[in-house]
Amino acid sequence: LALLETRCIGHECVPSICRWSSAPSLPTYFLHSSKMSEVEQAFRKFAMYGDTSASGNDMTGKNFSKMCKECGVMDGKAVTSTDVDIVFNKVKTKGARTITFTEFQQAMKELCSKRFKGKSPEEALQAVYSLIEGKEPGSVGTTKATKVGGVERLTDTSKYTGSHKERFDESGKGKGLAGRQDLTDNSGYVGAYKGAGTYDQTH
């Protein structure tokens, strides 16, 4: 070991002493082990999205676009939806409508240099895969109810007046059809009269 340390400085090795030059570099090794399996899992989840009969082995252009968007590969600036469509059509087999995981990897090599300009190809690919690993459809970019600004005030049904007020009960739950349409009432009272049915009790 001491001999190796003296002869191997910055991976510039003496061939007869050290054979590190033939081994894969550290980032590539990790990319093809734990990180790659997580990327492949994400690929399979997105490939099966919206199609219960899908095997997860190949992905449609629609799901590829969804994956790129939700994982942040497509940012609308460096990488647009047009870029994603072009790359998809470039890597897929001629006449095919889907891409395999191998073709997906090729697509990521194409897109990573656009998404992370200034980085080396290896670093850019690492960065793109870091965006994808562990993700699944719908986990990113889902719409959440907002309470910012005047939204809470506008959606407070207790403050509604007139015909809008009749659409909700005291708890704020919608009455459905009864709240939206004038259903026929043969009781003899005018619409929305609050004292209906009290005459017999008071007379």
C-alpha positions as CSV (number, residue, x, y, z in Angstrom):
1,L,0.0,0.0,0.0
2,A,2.8,2.4,0.9
3,L,4.4,1.6,-2.5
4,L,1.2,2.4,-4.3
5,E,0.8,5.7,-2.4
6,T,4.3,6.7,-3.4
7,R,3.8,5.8,-7.0
8,C,0.2,6.9,-7.5
9,I,-0.2,10.7,-7.3
10,G,-3.4,12.1,-8.6
11,H,-4.1,8.8,-10.5
12,E,-1.0,9.2,-12.6
13,C,0.3,5.7,-12.0
14,V,3.2,3.6,-13.1
15,P,1.6,0.8,-15.2
16,S,3.8,-2.0,-13.7
17,I,2.8,-1.0,-10.1
18,C,-0.7,0.2,-10.3
19,R,-3.6,-0.7,-12.6
20,W,-6.0,2.0,-11.5
21,S,-6.0,3.6,-14.9
22,S,-8.3,0.8,-16.2
23,A,-10.8,1.1,-13.4
24,P,-13.9,3.4,-13.7
25,S,-13.7,6.8,-12.2
26,L,-15.5,7.2,-8.9
27,P,-18.5,9.4,-10.0
28,T,-19.2,7.0,-12.9
29,Y,-19.1,4.0,-10.6
30,F,-21.7,5.5,-8.3
31,L,-23.8,6.6,-11.2
32,H,-24.1,3.0,-12.3
33,S,-24.9,1.6,-8.9
34,S,-27.2,3.0,-6.3
35,K,-28.0,6.3,-8.1
36,M,-28.8,4.5,-11.3
37,S,-31.2,2.1,-9.7
38,E,-33.1,5.0,-8.2
39,V,-33.3,6.8,-11.5
40,E,-34.5,3.6,-13.1
41,Q,-37.2,3.3,-10.4
42,A,-38.4,6.8,-11.2
43,F,-38.3,6.0,-14.9
44,R,-40.6,3.0,-14.3
45,K,-43.0,4.9,-12.2
46,F,-43.4,7.7,-14.8
47,A,-43.6,5.1,-17.6
48,M,-46.5,3.4,-15.9
49,Y,-48.3,6.7,-15.1
50,G,-51.9,6.8,-16.5
51,D,-51.7,3.2,-17.9
52,T,-52.4,0.4,-15.4
53,S,-51.4,-2.2,-18.1
54,A,-48.0,-0.6,-18.8
55,S,-45.0,-2.7,-17.9
56,G,-42.8,0.2,-17.0
57,N,-40.1,-0.9,-19.5
58,D,-40.8,1.8,-22.0
59,M,-42.1,5.4,-21.8
60,T,-44.4,7.5,-24.1
61,G,-43.5,11.0,-25.2
62,K,-46.3,12.4,-23.0
63,N,-45.0,10.7,-19.9
64,F,-41.4,11.6,-20.8
65,S,-42.4,15.3,-21.0
66,K,-44.3,15.0,-17.7
67,M,-41.2,13.5,-16.0
68,C,-38.9,16.2,-17.4
69,K,-41.3,18.9,-16.2
70,E,-42.0,17.5,-12.7
71,C,-38.4,16.6,-12.0
72,G,-37.1,20.0,-13.0
73,V,-35.1,18.9,-16.1
74,M,-37.4,21.1,-18.2
75,D,-37.1,24.6,-16.7
76,G,-38.7,26.6,-19.5
77,K,-35.5,28.5,-20.1
78,A,-32.5,26.4,-20.8
79,V,-34.7,23.3,-21.6
80,T,-38.1,23.9,-23.1
81,S,-40.9,21.5,-24.0
82,T,-39.8,21.8,-27.6
83,D,-36.3,20.6,-26.6
84,V,-37.7,17.7,-24.7
85,D,-39.9,16.6,-27.7
86,I,-37.0,16.9,-30.2
87,V,-34.7,14.8,-28.0
88,F,-37.4,12.2,-27.5
89,N,-37.9,11.8,-31.2
90,K,-34.1,11.7,-31.7
91,V,-33.4,8.9,-29.3
92,K,-36.4,6.6,-30.0
93,T,-36.3,3.8,-32.5
94,K,-37.6,4.8,-35.9
95,G,-41.3,4.0,-36.1
96,A,-41.6,3.4,-32.3
97,R,-43.9,5.5,-30.0
98,T,-42.0,4.8,-26.8
99,I,-38.4,4.8,-25.5
100,T,-36.6,2.2,-23.4
101,F,-34.5,3.0,-20.3
102,T,-31.3,2.8,-22.4
103,E,-32.8,5.4,-24.8
104,F,-33.9,7.5,-21.8
105,Q,-30.3,7.6,-20.6
106,Q,-29.2,8.8,-24.0
107,A,-31.9,11.5,-23.9
108,M,-30.6,12.6,-20.5
109,K,-27.1,12.9,-22.0
110,E,-28.5,15.2,-24.7
111,L,-30.5,17.3,-22.3
112,C,-28.0,17.6,-19.4
113,S,-25.6,19.8,-21.4
114,K,-28.4,22.2,-22.1
115,R,-29.8,22.2,-18.6
116,F,-26.4,22.6,-16.9
117,K,-24.3,24.8,-19.2
118,G,-20.7,25.3,-18.0
119,K,-20.5,21.9,-16.3
120,S,-18.5,19.0,-17.6
121,P,-20.6,16.3,-19.3
122,E,-20.2,14.0,-16.3
123,E,-21.1,16.7,-13.8
124,A,-24.1,17.8,-15.9
125,L,-25.3,14.2,-16.1
126,Q,-24.9,13.7,-12.4
127,A,-26.9,16.9,-11.8
128,V,-29.7,15.8,-14.0
129,Y,-29.9,12.4,-12.4
130,S,-30.0,14.0,-9.0
131,L,-33.1,15.8,-10.0
132,I,-34.8,12.6,-11.1
133,E,-33.8,10.0,-8.5
134,G,-36.5,9.1,-5.9
135,K,-39.2,11.1,-7.8
136,E,-42.6,9.8,-8.7
137,P,-45.5,11.2,-10.7
138,G,-47.6,13.9,-9.1
139,S,-45.1,14.5,-6.2
140,V,-43.9,17.7,-7.7
141,G,-45.9,20.7,-8.9
142,T,-49.2,19.6,-7.5
143,T,-51.7,22.4,-6.9
144,K,-52.2,23.2,-3.2
145,A,-55.0,25.4,-1.8
146,T,-53.7,28.8,-1.2
147,K,-54.6,31.2,1.7
148,V,-52.5,34.1,0.5
149,G,-53.9,37.6,0.2
150,G,-57.6,38.0,-0.4
151,V,-58.2,34.3,-1.3
152,E,-59.2,33.3,2.2
153,R,-61.7,36.2,2.5
154,L,-63.1,35.5,-0.9
155,T,-63.6,31.8,-0.2
156,D,-65.2,32.3,3.3
157,T,-68.8,31.3,2.6
158,S,-70.1,32.8,5.9
159,K,-69.5,36.3,4.3
160,Y,-71.6,35.5,1.2
161,T,-74.9,37.4,0.7
162,G,-78.0,37.1,-1.5
163,S,-78.5,34.0,-3.7
164,H,-74.9,32.9,-3.2
165,K,-75.5,32.5,0.5
166,E,-78.3,30.0,-0.2
167,R,-75.8,27.7,-1.9
168,F,-74.0,26.8,1.4
169,D,-75.1,25.5,4.8
170,E,-73.9,26.9,8.1
171,S,-70.7,24.8,8.1
172,G,-69.8,26.1,4.7
173,K,-70.5,22.9,2.8
174,G,-72.2,23.3,-0.6
175,K,-75.9,22.2,-0.8
176,G,-75.3,20.9,-4.4
177,L,-78.3,21.1,-6.7
178,A,-80.6,22.5,-4.1
179,G,-78.3,25.5,-3.7
180,R,-78.1,26.2,-7.4
181,Q,-81.6,25.6,-8.8
182,D,-85.0,26.9,-7.8
183,L,-86.6,23.6,-6.9
184,T,-90.5,23.6,-6.8
185,D,-91.8,24.3,-3.4
186,N,-95.6,23.8,-3.0
187,S,-95.8,24.9,0.6
188,G,-97.4,28.2,-0.3
189,Y,-94.6,30.3,1.2
190,V,-92.4,32.6,-0.9
191,G,-88.9,31.4,-1.7
192,A,-86.3,31.5,1.1
193,Y,-88.9,32.5,3.7
194,K,-87.4,31.6,7.1
195,G,-90.7,31.3,9.0
196,A,-92.1,28.4,7.0
197,G,-94.1,25.9,9.2
198,T,-94.4,28.2,12.2
199,Y,-98.0,29.4,11.7
200,D,-99.6,26.4,13.5
201,Q,-97.3,26.9,16.5
202,T,-98.1,30.6,17.0
203,H,-101.9,30.5,16.2
